[in-house]
Amino acid sequence: MAHEVAEVLFTEVLFTEEENMLEFMIGENEDNQRLDKFLKKFLKGAPLSYIYKLIRKDVKVNNKRVPIETILVAGDEIKLYIASEEVETYRQKKLLYNKAKRQFGIAYEDENLVIVEKPMGLLTHGDQTEKKNTLVNQVCGYLAENGDYNPGREKTFTPAAVNRLDRNTTGLVVFGKNNKTVQSLNQMIRTKNCLKKYYLSIVEGELKTELILKDKMEKDSRSNTVKIVGPDSEEGKDMETIVRPLISRRGFTLVEIELVTGRTHQIRVHLAEAGFPVIGDAKYGSRFANKTVANRYGLTTQFLHAYRLNFTKCIAPIEYMEGKEIRADLPEKYENIRKDLFE
């Protein structure tokens, strides 16, 4: 489907009568950021050497020269002594897809966050194959349409997804509508057991007992695959997955998976290594099982659905989410497969 693109220019800055001086105020969504990190986002196209030179010579915060590590707070006044042409060169126009067809569902929404249900086939973020029609752009368009996000007024902030699903994995993705919420959600994700993520999958083989899988992994960017290097390896990143069997029948098992860490392809490679590959998984799965489910159900992608989120140890501004559980039903195609195999 063609997407109508509206280019949104940065509007909340003021070039004063003093030549080559840009002046603006830090807003709530820029609060609690280092000066250098703010300017890297504000002048996204500028090289780092330019940013650091700018801070040394041509930036004032509240009319004072300050070091690069200065923490900005809402209400700070910023003056950049640069030409408007330079700003236009380095500022990147934000793209808003107002007319893009919304493909996601909404599982939960309030003034600070929205939790959406991602369909199969949609990238969470853009990559070299697709930069426009992504879940992030669709959600930003939805929030702009509803008045929860105004890209023309924001200096650096864009509503952000704090978890990511592979293109063909379905289910729950959490977005912060403001910077404080994004920061809090990211802190919760980094802290164990604050935001618990659970998936449903069907695997080949009849699993009878819970699996606690702990290993280290390495990613091969060229092939977009990961490999397990073992829990005692000095290389690689830690990953931990808990797999609980729900029902086994006909050589398959419906499992609930708790994602303790969140590495690329973690669930798929961990289950394949354990001898219970996810059905439909072309990268790590079983050729025999994949052929069976493709012929029987037309399933050619991994059966993996992020179906449940549990919020604990919540911090401001979303402390009210404490104890909440958000769920997303299986997509219709997956539900039909589940019923045929296990009912």
N, C-alpha and C positions, 0 to 999 in steps of 0.2 A: 504494500500500500504506500502511495506517495505521502510524504509528510510535508506540511506547510511549515516553514521555518520563519519565525519572527526574530530579527536581530534586536537585542536589547542593549542599549548603551548605558554606560555608567553616568548617572545624573546627579548624585548627591555630593558633588565637589564644586568648588568655587575658585575660578581664576580671578585673583584680585587685580586692582588697578596697577599694583606693583608688577612690573613685567616678569614673566617666568616664575611665578610663585603660585603653587597650588595649596589650598587650605581646606581642611575638613575636620570633622570630629569623629572620634572613635565611638561606635555604637555598641549596643548590647551583644551583638553577634561577633564583635571583634575583641571583646573583653578577655583579659587574662591570656594574652598572646605576647611572645617576645617580639620586639620591634623588627628584627631581621626576618623572622618567619612571616610576620604580617606583610612586610614589603615584598617578600618573595611571591606571596599570593596576589598582592595588589598589582604588582608589575610582573605578571606571570611570564612574559616573554623576555624579560631582561636577564642577562647573564649574572651570575653571583658576584663577579668582580665589580660590576656596575652597582649592584645593591650595596655592597660594603663601602665602596667609594662614596655613594650617595649618603650613607649614614655618617661617614666621617666628616663630610663637607657641606652637605646640602639638605639636611633634615633637622627640624626642631620639633621637640615635643613640649608643649606648654611654654613656648618661646625659649627653650634651652637646648643646647647640644647634649645628647645623651649617648651612652654606650649601646652597642648592638644588643646586649642581653636585657635591656630595659623591658619590663613587663608593662604592657599597655592596659589601661582600664577604661571603662566606658566614661565618656566625658572628656578624655584627653584631646587636646587640639594639636593637630599635625600640620606642619608646614613643609612642603617640598619645594625647593628652589630649583625647579626644572621647567623647561619649555613645554607648552601644551602639546607640541608636535611629538615630543619624546613620550609623553603619557599615552598619546594615541598610538604610538608605535608599539609600546610594551604592554598596554592593557589589552586583554583579549576579550572580544565581545562574547557575551553569554548568549547561548542559543536556547530558545524556549519553544517546545513543540506543542503549541496550543491545540493543533488540529490532529495530532497523532491519536490513533485509536487506542483507548486504554485497554490493555490486556490483563491487567492484574485485578485481583479482588481485594477487599479490605476486611481484615479480621478484627482490627481494633484501631481506634483513633481518638485522640484528645488534643488539647492545645499544644502539647509538647512533642508528641510522637505519633507516628502512624505505622502500623504493622500490616504489611500487605502480603498477599498470596501470589507468588510468582508462578506463571505457567511454564510448561515445558517449552524449550526452544528459544527463550528470551534471555539474553545476557544480562547479568546484574550491572556490570560496568562495560564500557566500550573496550574493544581490542582492535587489532589490525584488520579484522574482517568486518567489523561493524562499530561505528562510533555514534550514530544518531539514535537508532531505535533500540534503546536499552531500558531496563527497568528504572534506572536512576533518572533518565531524561523523562520518562513517562510520569514518574512520581512528581518530579519538579514541575512539570506542566500541570498536573492535577492540583498541586498545592498553590501554584500561581493563579490558576483559574478560580480557586476558592478564596483567594485573598490571604492565604497563610504564608506566602512567599512572594516578595517583590524583587526580582533580579535587578531592576533598574536602580533600586535604592541600596542594595547590599554592596559593600566594598570588596569583601572577599568571601563571604559565607554562601554556601550552597547546601540545601538539605542533603544529608548524607546517610547512606546505608552503613550500618555498623557490623553487619554480618553479610556474607556473600555465599551464593549458591552457584554451582556450575550451571552451564546453559541448559542442560537437560534434567537437572534436579529441580523438583517443584517444592513449593511450600513457603514458609514464613520468613520474611526479611523485615528487619526493623530499621526505620528511618527516624532520625532526629530532625525536628522542624526548626530548632534553634541551636546555637553553638553550645550553650550550657548543657543542653540535653545530650548532644553528640559527645561532649567531653565526659559527661557522667556515664553514659552507656559504654563508651570505650574503656573507662576505668573499671566498670563492673565486669566487662568481658575479660579484662586482664586479671581480675581477681577471681580465684577459683570459686565455683559454686554460687556466684551472684546471678548470672543469667544462664540457666541450664537449658540446653538445646537437645531435643529428642527427634529422631527420625523413625519412619517406618520403611521397611524394605522386605522383599522376598528374596531369599538366597537359595542356591542349589545345595541340597543335602539336608538331612534331618538333624538339626541341632537340638540337643536335649538339656544342656546346662549352660548357665551364664558364662560368657567369655569376658575376661578383663585383659585387653591387649595393650601392651606397652612396648614401644619400639622407638627407633630414630629413623628419620627419612631424609633422602636427598632428592632434589628436583632436577630434572633434565629439561631445561627451557626449550631446547631445540625440538624435542619430541612431545613436549607438554605431558610428560609422565613423571611419576615419582617411583623410587625404589626404597625398600626397607634395608637399612644397614645394620640393624640389631641394636638392642637396648644398651649394650656396653661400649658401643663405638664412640670414639672421641669426635667423630664427624657427624654432621646431620643435626636435625632439629627433633626434639622430643615430641612424641604423639601418643595419646591415650584414648582408647575407644572401649566402651562397655556395651556388650551385645547380649540382649535378653530374649530367649525364644518365647514366642507367644503360642504358636500352634504349628505342628509338623504333620505333613501328609503327602503321599505320592512323591517322595523324594525332594520336597521343598519345605522351607520353614519361613513363616512370617515372623519377623524379628523387630523388636524395638531397640534402637541404638542411641546411647547417650554419648554425645560428642564432648569429651572432656577438654581436649585441645582442638584447634581448628585449622589443620594443615590442608594444603591442596590435595584433593582426591583421597583424603585420609580414610574415610569409611570404606571406599571401594578397594583400595590397596590392602588395608588391614584385613578385611573379610576374605579377599582372594588368598592372601598369605596364610590365613587360618584354615583354608580349605572349604570355605562357604562363600563362593563368589556371588555377587549381586546379579540377579538375572537381567539380561539385556545389556550388560556392561561390555561394550566392544573393546575397551582398553585392557581391562584386567579380568574379565569374566571367562566363563567356560564356553568353548565353542559349541559343545553338544547342547548344553542348557539354552544357550542363546538361539540356536537353530530351532529348538523345540518351541520356545515361547514366541519366536518370530512366526513360525508356521501356524501355531495354535491361536495366538492373540494379536499378531501384527506388531508385537513389541520389539523395537529395534534400538531402544535407549535404556539406560539403567533405571530400574524400578527403585527410586529413592525419593522420599518425600519428607520434608521438614515439617512435622505435624504438631509439635508442642513446644512451648516456651514457658519456663517457670521463672518468675522474678523473686529474688530474695536479696537481702542486704542492700536495698535500694537507697540511693543517695539523691539529694536535692539536684534539680527541681522535680524529680520523679519519685520521691519517697512514697507517694500514694500508690505506686505499683506494687508495693510490698505484698507478697503472698499471691499475686494474681497469676493465673494460668491462661494462656492464649492458645487456641487450637485451630487447626485447619484440616478439614475432611480430605480424604484421598480424592484426587481427580476421578471423574467417572470411569475412565478407561482402567485406571489402577484398581478401583473398587470392584469392577466387573471381574478382573483377573483374580483378585483376592477371594471373591465369592466362589468362583468356579473351582479354585484349587482347594479351598478349606471349608466350604459349607456343603 
